[in-house]
Amino acid sequence: MITASLVTFHTKPSDLLRLIECVLKSNISIFYIIDNSSNDSLREYSKISDKIKYIHSQNLGFGHGHNIALKMALEQGAKYHAIINPDIYWNDNVIEELTSFMDKNIDCGQVMPKILYPDGETQLLCKLMPTPMHLIGRRFIPIKSIKQKIDVKYELHNSGYNRIMEVPILSGCFMFVRMNVVKKVGLFDERFFMYSEDVDFCRRIGEVSKTMFYPNVAVYHEYEKGSYKNKKLLKYHMSSTIKYFNKWGWIFDKRRTEVNRKCLNQIKSFLK
């Protein structure tokens, strides 16, 4: 069984309907909508299909919302689960392709397809395990050339984003995970209200399995980068970043060094 979840917060009905249409055309058996909005006006969309399960929840964060769905998916005996942002949509058999890839690669705990902007440009969402410079420094560096140099390495630009590869950190906008691995590593860390919870989750999955980028299929992501425009979201972002490094280490993080070196060596081998 394949399940999926969406956490909404006053999501535009047009975005929700677009995603529901994608889900219903796929082999997803149950689609959990966890609504963190102040009202339950989105409940009516659960009437579209028996596959849709709507839960109105107190807004305790992105991770908390998806944990509600993950717990129910575990109870249902789901084999795979897709964690999807409201601004995601796709045209092809993405879920089926990712399912086939996971079935053939049992050492893979998480896979991410290619992520595209609506105009078809690739979003550079494959990343190294972050250092403070990656999550804090590059945000505030005023010199564009220095920031770009950091981004080239951190976002794995030299990989070309055109081949299957093992990547330390995959974006939380679309996470396709193996539920047996989730049982091992646990759910989202709810200390992160918003931001960095996906980095932490992907890192823990990577401790016991592979986290893979699979560019043979793609989804579209509108990707607004809210914390770059909204001071409240920036505050959440910075708070979560501090919590992340307090948990895993600011300067000394042996595992980070090892994993990033392995990834960069993999990319070097592509270029030979």
C-alpha positions as CSV (number, residue, x, y, z in Angstrom):
1,M,0.0,0.0,0.0
2,I,1.1,3.5,-0.8
3,T,-0.1,6.4,1.2
4,A,0.5,10.2,1.1
5,S,0.0,13.2,3.2
6,L,-0.3,17.0,2.8
7,V,-0.2,19.6,5.6
8,T,-2.3,22.6,4.8
9,F,-2.5,26.1,6.3
10,H,-5.1,28.1,4.5
11,T,-4.0,26.5,1.3
12,K,-5.6,27.9,-1.9
13,P,-8.4,25.7,-3.1
14,S,-7.0,25.8,-6.6
15,D,-3.7,24.3,-5.4
16,L,-5.4,21.7,-3.3
17,L,-7.7,20.6,-6.2
18,R,-4.7,20.4,-8.6
19,L,-2.8,18.1,-6.2
20,I,-5.9,16.0,-5.4
21,E,-6.3,15.4,-9.1
22,C,-2.7,14.2,-9.4
23,V,-3.1,11.9,-6.4
24,L,-6.3,10.3,-7.6
25,K,-4.7,9.5,-11.0
26,S,-1.9,7.7,-9.2
27,N,-1.6,4.4,-7.3
28,I,-1.8,6.1,-3.9
29,S,-4.4,4.3,-1.8
30,I,-5.0,6.9,1.0
31,F,-4.3,10.6,0.9
32,Y,-4.3,12.3,4.3
33,I,-5.0,16.0,4.4
34,I,-3.8,17.3,7.8
35,D,-5.3,20.8,8.0
36,N,-3.5,23.2,10.4
37,S,-5.8,26.1,9.3
38,S,-7.8,28.1,11.9
39,N,-11.0,26.7,10.4
40,D,-12.0,23.5,8.6
41,S,-13.3,25.0,5.4
42,L,-11.1,22.6,3.4
43,R,-13.0,19.6,4.8
44,E,-15.4,19.7,1.9
45,Y,-12.6,18.5,-0.5
46,S,-12.5,15.2,1.3
47,K,-15.9,14.4,-0.3
48,I,-14.3,14.2,-3.7
49,S,-13.1,10.6,-3.1
50,D,-13.1,7.9,-0.4
51,K,-9.3,7.9,-0.7
52,I,-9.1,11.3,1.0
53,K,-9.0,11.4,4.8
54,Y,-9.3,14.8,6.2
55,I,-8.1,15.7,9.8
56,H,-8.4,19.2,11.2
57,S,-5.5,19.7,13.6
58,Q,-4.1,22.2,16.0
59,N,-1.2,24.0,14.2
60,L,1.9,22.6,16.0
61,G,4.0,22.7,12.9
62,F,4.8,21.0,9.6
63,G,6.4,17.9,11.2
64,H,3.7,17.4,13.7
65,G,1.1,17.5,11.0
66,H,2.8,14.9,8.8
67,N,3.5,12.8,11.9
68,I,-0.3,12.4,12.4
69,A,-0.5,11.0,8.9
70,L,2.7,8.8,9.2
71,K,1.3,7.2,12.4
72,M,-1.9,6.3,10.6
73,A,0.0,5.1,7.6
74,L,2.0,2.8,9.8
75,E,-1.2,1.5,11.4
76,Q,-2.5,0.8,7.9
77,G,0.6,-1.2,7.0
78,A,1.7,1.2,4.2
79,K,4.9,0.1,2.3
80,Y,5.7,3.6,1.0
81,H,4.5,7.1,1.9
82,A,4.8,10.4,0.0
83,I,5.1,13.6,1.9
84,I,3.9,16.4,-0.4
85,N,3.8,20.2,-0.3
86,P,0.6,21.9,-1.4
87,D,2.3,23.6,-4.3
88,I,3.4,20.4,-6.0
89,Y,1.8,18.8,-9.1
90,W,2.8,16.4,-11.8
91,N,1.7,15.0,-15.2
92,D,3.3,11.6,-15.6
93,N,3.3,8.3,-13.6
94,V,5.6,9.7,-11.0
95,I,4.4,7.7,-8.0
96,E,4.4,4.5,-10.0
97,E,8.0,5.1,-11.3
98,L,9.2,5.9,-7.8
99,T,7.5,2.8,-6.4
100,S,9.2,0.6,-9.1
101,F,12.6,2.2,-8.3
102,M,12.2,1.5,-4.5
103,D,11.0,-2.0,-5.2
104,K,14.2,-2.7,-7.2
105,N,16.5,-0.9,-4.7
106,I,15.7,-2.3,-1.3
107,D,18.6,-0.4,0.3
108,C,17.0,2.9,-0.5
109,G,15.0,4.5,2.3
110,Q,14.0,7.8,0.5
111,V,13.9,8.9,-3.1
112,M,13.2,12.3,-4.7
113,P,12.3,12.9,-8.3
114,K,13.6,15.9,-10.3
115,I,11.9,19.0,-9.1
116,L,11.0,21.6,-11.7
117,Y,9.8,25.2,-11.6
118,P,6.5,25.6,-13.5
119,D,8.5,26.9,-16.5
120,G,10.4,23.6,-16.6
121,E,13.7,24.9,-15.1
122,T,15.3,22.4,-12.7
123,Q,15.3,23.4,-9.0
124,L,18.6,22.7,-7.4
125,L,17.3,20.9,-4.3
126,C,19.9,18.1,-4.0
127,K,22.2,19.2,-1.2
128,L,25.2,18.3,1.0
129,M,24.6,17.9,4.7
130,P,24.6,21.5,5.8
131,T,27.2,23.4,7.8
132,P,26.5,26.7,9.5
133,M,27.9,28.6,6.5
134,H,25.3,26.8,4.3
135,L,22.2,27.5,6.4
136,I,23.2,30.9,7.9
137,G,26.3,32.4,6.3
138,R,25.2,32.3,2.7
139,R,21.9,33.8,3.6
140,F,23.5,37.0,4.8
141,I,26.6,37.2,2.7
142,P,26.3,40.5,0.7
143,I,28.9,39.5,-2.0
144,K,27.0,37.6,-4.8
145,S,30.1,35.9,-6.2
146,I,31.0,34.4,-2.8
147,K,27.4,33.2,-2.3
148,Q,27.4,31.6,-5.8
149,K,30.6,29.8,-5.1
150,I,29.2,28.3,-1.9
151,D,26.0,27.3,-3.7
152,V,27.8,25.5,-6.5
153,K,29.3,23.1,-4.0
154,Y,26.4,22.9,-1.5
155,E,23.7,22.4,-4.1
156,L,25.8,20.0,-6.2
157,H,25.6,22.0,-9.4
158,N,28.4,20.0,-11.0
159,S,26.3,16.8,-10.8
160,G,24.2,18.1,-13.7
161,Y,21.0,16.9,-12.1
162,N,20.6,14.3,-14.9
163,R,21.6,11.0,-13.3
164,I,20.6,8.8,-10.5
165,M,22.8,9.5,-7.5
166,E,23.0,9.2,-3.7
167,V,22.5,12.6,-2.1
168,P,22.8,13.4,1.6
169,I,19.9,15.8,1.9
170,L,16.8,15.8,-0.3
171,S,14.1,18.5,-0.3
172,G,11.1,18.2,2.0
173,C,8.8,19.5,-0.7
174,F,8.4,15.9,-2.0
175,M,9.7,13.0,0.1
176,F,8.9,9.4,-1.0
177,V,9.9,7.2,1.9
178,R,10.1,3.5,2.8
179,M,7.9,2.9,5.9
180,N,10.1,0.1,7.3
181,V,12.9,2.6,7.4
182,V,10.6,5.2,9.1
183,K,9.9,2.6,11.8
184,K,13.6,2.4,12.5
185,V,14.5,6.1,12.5
186,G,11.3,7.5,14.0
187,L,9.0,10.3,12.8
188,F,9.7,14.0,12.2
189,D,11.3,15.8,15.2
190,E,8.5,18.0,16.4
191,R,11.0,20.5,18.1
192,F,11.2,22.0,14.6
193,F,8.0,24.0,14.0
194,M,8.9,24.8,10.4
195,Y,12.1,24.5,8.4
196,S,15.0,22.0,9.0
197,E,12.7,19.2,10.0
198,D,13.1,17.7,6.5
199,V,16.9,18.0,6.7
200,D,16.9,16.3,10.1
201,F,14.5,13.6,8.9
202,C,16.5,12.9,5.7
203,R,19.7,12.8,7.7
204,R,18.3,10.1,10.0
205,I,17.0,8.1,7.1
206,G,20.5,8.3,5.6
207,E,22.0,6.8,8.7
208,V,20.3,3.4,8.0
209,S,19.7,3.5,4.2
210,K,20.4,5.3,1.0
211,T,18.7,8.6,0.1
212,M,18.5,8.8,-3.7
213,F,17.8,11.4,-6.4
214,Y,15.9,9.9,-9.4
215,P,15.7,12.3,-12.3
216,N,13.9,10.0,-14.7
217,V,10.6,11.5,-13.6
218,A,9.7,15.0,-12.4
219,V,7.2,17.0,-10.4
220,Y,6.5,20.8,-10.5
221,H,7.0,23.0,-7.5
222,E,6.1,26.6,-7.3
223,Y,8.6,27.2,-4.5
224,E,8.0,30.7,-3.1
225,K,10.9,30.8,-0.6
226,G,8.6,32.3,2.0
227,S,11.3,33.1,4.6
228,Y,13.0,35.4,2.1
229,K,9.9,37.6,2.0
230,N,8.3,37.2,5.4
231,K,10.0,38.2,8.7
232,K,7.9,35.8,10.8
233,L,8.9,32.9,8.5
234,L,12.5,34.1,8.7
235,K,12.3,33.9,12.5
236,Y,11.0,30.3,12.3
237,H,13.8,29.5,9.8
238,M,16.5,30.8,12.0
239,S,15.1,29.2,15.2
240,S,15.0,25.8,13.4
241,T,18.5,26.2,12.1
242,I,19.8,26.8,15.6
243,K,18.0,23.8,16.9
244,Y,19.4,21.7,14.0
245,F,23.0,22.6,14.8
246,N,22.5,22.3,18.5
247,K,21.3,18.7,17.9
248,W,24.0,17.6,15.3
249,G,26.9,19.9,16.0
250,W,28.0,23.3,14.8
251,I,31.7,23.0,13.9
252,F,32.5,19.4,14.8
253,D,30.3,16.8,13.0
254,K,32.3,13.8,11.9
255,R,29.4,12.2,10.2
256,R,28.7,15.3,8.1
257,T,32.3,15.4,7.0
258,E,32.3,11.7,5.9
259,V,29.0,11.9,4.1
260,N,29.7,15.1,2.2
261,R,33.2,13.8,1.2
262,K,31.6,10.6,-0.2
263,C,29.0,12.6,-2.1
264,L,31.5,15.0,-3.7
265,N,33.8,12.1,-4.7
266,Q,30.8,10.5,-6.4
267,I,30.2,13.7,-8.4
268,K,33.9,13.9,-9.3
269,S,33.6,10.4,-10.7
270,F,30.8,11.6,-13.0
271,L,33.1,14.2,-14.5
272,K,35.9,11.9,-15.4
